[in-house]
Amino acid sequence: MSQPVSGRVVVVGSFNVDHVWSLPALPRPGETLAGTYHTGPGGKGFNQAIAAVRAGAPTRFVCALGEDAGGQLARALAAGDGLELHDLRSDLPTGTAGIYVDADGRNSIVIGAGANAELSPAWVQAQADALDAAQVVLSQLETPVDSACAAFERGRRAGAVALLNPAPADAVASDALWALADVITPNETEFCAQLRRRCGIELDPDALAGLDDAVLHGHCRALLAHGSVVVTLGKAGCFVSHPDGALRGDVRAHYRCPAAEVRAVDTTGAGDAFNGALAAALARDPSAAFERHIAYASRYAGLSTERPGAAAAMPRDAEVRARFG
């Protein structure tokens, strides 16, 4: 079996064509509002893969696409960014997302899976060459859970870190996938949804950032006892929790990392930017302290919010370093 290639990331996940409306406030039930429309590439998997490759990691993106304009767009954009795309061809339309963004950069999103639902474990297993050489394997929950399991099983067998972004919040991760995850990266809503679903603990996502650190660490340990938990908290930065004896180079079992000082215009892809940049940082320098990777991912994600869009908003490593040093 081949040794992991320094810096290599494999992302297994979704591609969507985003349909985005920008308007002063998010619409309420029964309300019709006027807004400005644009369209572009998205999907959590694609966003994260573009972030990883632009952050400097050789990256393969494993996905399913339709034989339509959306699929052609994904293939062209991947080629333009040097992203190694391996797509299962589907008779279903390429995935789509409807996104509303308000004047403060907040968003509401609805997705239509389309071809993403057909990404199969067999197609993932056919990527054995990349999975055997990966430092990090990253997946989300916009594609079938069994496919993410197949990626994590193969990657971990060769020594890769299994990084799970348990999003969207209403998706269900199997016990098998949860057991395979080395690091999980939920936002406030996703963390509370998984904590309720898996542990029977009710928390208010809006109150999460204000919890005492020791209390939040305890909830993280209840959710993923064997692995590291990174809860992204928007403007409040993020909270990191490790199990005792597995601190990933850190000196503390739990801590907070502040958000980068930026002028946000659109937060649509910020979580994906964080995940892709974290995967790239872990892959490029696996011996560095985890806190250093978290700081880089936070700055990368912050910079992404200064531009509209999702995949198109992902900055390059040189831009992050020029801005934040």
N, C-alpha and C positions, 0 to 999 in steps of 0.2 A: 504494500500500500504506500502511496506517495506521501511525502512529508508536506505539512502545510506550507503554502507559499507566503512569504512575508507580505502582509498587507492585503491579502485576498479576502473579499466579502462575497457571499452568495445571498441574494435576496429572493425569497419565494413569496409571491403575492400578486396583487391586483393592478390592473391598469384601467382607468376610467377616462372618458372624455368629460371634462367638467363644463357645466353650463352655469355661469356665475352672474348673479344680479347684485349690483352695489346700490344701496339705498340708505336713507338717513337712519331708519330704525328697522329691526327685524319685524316681519309681519306677524300679527296676532291672528288667532282663528277667525275666519270669516272676513278678514281685512284684505282689500286689494290696494296695492301701492305701486307707484311708478318708480322705476329704477333704471340703471345703466347696465347693459348686458355685454358680456364677452365670454368667449369659450377658449378652452386650452386643455393641455394634457394634465392628468391627475391620477388618482388611485393611490392608496397608501403604499402599496408595493413599489410602484413606479416612482413616486415621489422620493421614497427612501433610497431606492437604487440610484436615482440621479444625484441625491445628496451625497451618497457614499462615494460615487465616482468623482464628483466635483470636489469632494473633500480629500481626494488623493489616493483612494484605494482602488486597485483593479477589482472590478465588480461584474458578476454575472447576475442577470435578472431572469428568473424562471416564472413564466406566466402563461395565460391562455388568452388568445385574441381572436376576434371575428375576422372574417374575410371581407372587410368593409373599410370605409374611410378612416374609422377610428383605429383599426389595426394597422393600416398603412402609416398613419400618423405616429403611432408608437414605434414602429420599426425605423422610420426615418429619423425620429428624434434620438433614439438610442444610438443609431449609427453616428449621428452628428456629435454626440457627447462621448463617444468611445465606450459606451456601455454595451457589454456583451449580452445580447438578448436572445434567449432560447424560448420560443413561444409554441405552445400547443395550438394548432389551428382548429377553430370551432365553427360549427354552423350557426351558432347563436351570435347575436350582435355583440360587438365590443361593449364592455361595461360603461355605464354613464353615472354622473352625479349632478344633482341640482343643488346649488349653493347660494345662500343669501349672506351678504356681508354688510354690516351696518357701519355707521360713521366712525365708530370706535375700533373697527377692525374685528369685532366679534362675528361669529358665523353660525349658521344652522345648515345642516347638510342631509340630503336624502340620496341614497345610492340605489342603482339598479344593477344587479350582479352581471347579468348577461353571460358572456363567455367565461368570466371569472369563476363561475360555479362549476365549470367543467375541468378546472385544473386538477389533474389526477395524481395519486401517489405513484402510479407507474411512470408518468412523465417526469416527476421529480426524481425518482430512482434512476431514470435514464441520464441524469446529470451527475453520475457518480464521480466522474473525473474532476469536476469543479468542487463537489462536496468533500472529496477526499483531500483536496489541496487548500481548503478554506481555513482561515483563522477565525472567522465569525460567520455564522448562519443566522439570518434575520428573517422573521416572518410576522404576520399580523393575522387578523381574523376576518378579512374580506374574501378569502378563498377557503376551500374545504379544509377542515381541521386535520383530516387524515393526511393531507398533502404536507402540511406543516410538520406533522409527526414524522413523516418519512424523511424530510429534510434534516430535522434535528437528530434523528437516530443515526443517519449516515454521517452527518457532520461531526457529531460528538464522538463517534467511534474512531475518527481520525484526529481527535483532539481539538475540534473547533468549539468556540463558545456559542451556545444556543441563546439567542436574544429574541425574546417574545414581546411584541407590542400588542397587548390584549385589547385591540380596538377593531371595530366600534364597540361602544359600551353594551349594546344589546346582544352582542354575539356571545356564544357559549363556547368556552374552551374545555375540551375533554380532560378527564383526570390524567390520561396518558400524556397529553401535550403539556399539561401543568408540571408533571413529574420530570419531563425532559428539559424544561426551561432552566437555564443557569441564571439569567437576568430577565426581569420583566420591567416594562416601562409604561405603566398606565398614567393617564391624566387623572384629575380629581374625580370626574364622573365615572370613568372606567374603574378606578380603584374602588370606589364605593359600591359600584355594581357587582364587581367580583367578590368583594368582601361580604356583601349581603348574600350572594349566590352560593359561595363556597364555605362561608363561616357563620352565616346567620347573624352577622353584626350590621346594624343599621347606623350609618353616618350620613350627615348632610355634606354633599360635595362643596357647598359654598363656605362651610365652616372648617374644612379640612386644613387649610393653610394656617389657621389660628390655633390648632391643637398643640399641646405641649409635646416637645420632641420625644420624650420617653414614651408617651402614650401612642404617638403615631408610629414609633419604632415597634411597639408591641403589636399594633395592628398589622404592620408589614410582616412581622415574624409569624403571625397567625395565618396570613395569606400565603406566604411562600417560605416555609421554615428552612428549606435546604438551600435557597438561593438569594441573590441580591434583588432588592426592590428599589426602583427609581420612580418616585411619584412626581410628575411634572405639574407645577402649580401656577402656570401662567405668569403674571406679573410678579408673583411671590417666589419665582425661581423653581427649585426642585428640592426634594428631600430624598436622601439616600440611606438605605438600611441594609446592612450585611448580617449574615449569621455569625455568631461567635466562632472564631477559628478559621474564617474564610473571608478575610477583609479585602481581598483583591489588591493588596499593596497599600491600603489605607492604614492609618493609625487609629481610626475611630470606627466603631460599629455603626454609628449613625451621625448624620450632619446635614446641614442645608447648604445649597449653592445658590447665590443670588442670581436673578435674571440680569441679562446684559442691558445697559442703558442704550435704548434705541428709540426711534420715532416710528412706531408701528402704524401701518396703513392697512394691513391685511394679515390676519393670523391663521388663515386657512391651512397652510401647510407647515405650521411651526412645529407641531409634534412630529411630523414626518422628517422635517429637517433635523430635529434633535436626534431621532433614532438613526438616520442614515449617517450623520456625523459621528455619533457615538460608536457605531459599528466600524466606521473607517478608522477612528482613533484607536480603538481596541486592537484592530487588525494591524495597523501600522507600527504600533509600539506596545506589544502585549506585556512587556515587563514593567511599564510605567504604572504609577499609582492610579487607581480608578478615579480618584478625585480630579486628577489632571484631565482625564478623558471627559468627565462630566463638565468641567469648566469650558473645555473646547466646544462640546456639543451645545452648551447653553449660549455661548457667543454666536455660534453658527446659526442656531435657531432664531436668536434675536435679530441677527442681520437679515434673515430671510423675510421677516415681517415688514421690512421697510420697502418691499416691492409687492405689487399685486400678483395674484396667481399662486399656484402650488408648485408643480415641478419647475416651471419657468422662473420661479423666484429663488431657487436654490443658489446660494453664492458659491464661489470657488475658494479653495483653501487660501490662495494668495490674498483674496479680498478680506477674508476673516483676519488673517495675520496682519495685514496693513491697517485694518481698523482697530484691532484690539492688542496687537503686539504678540 
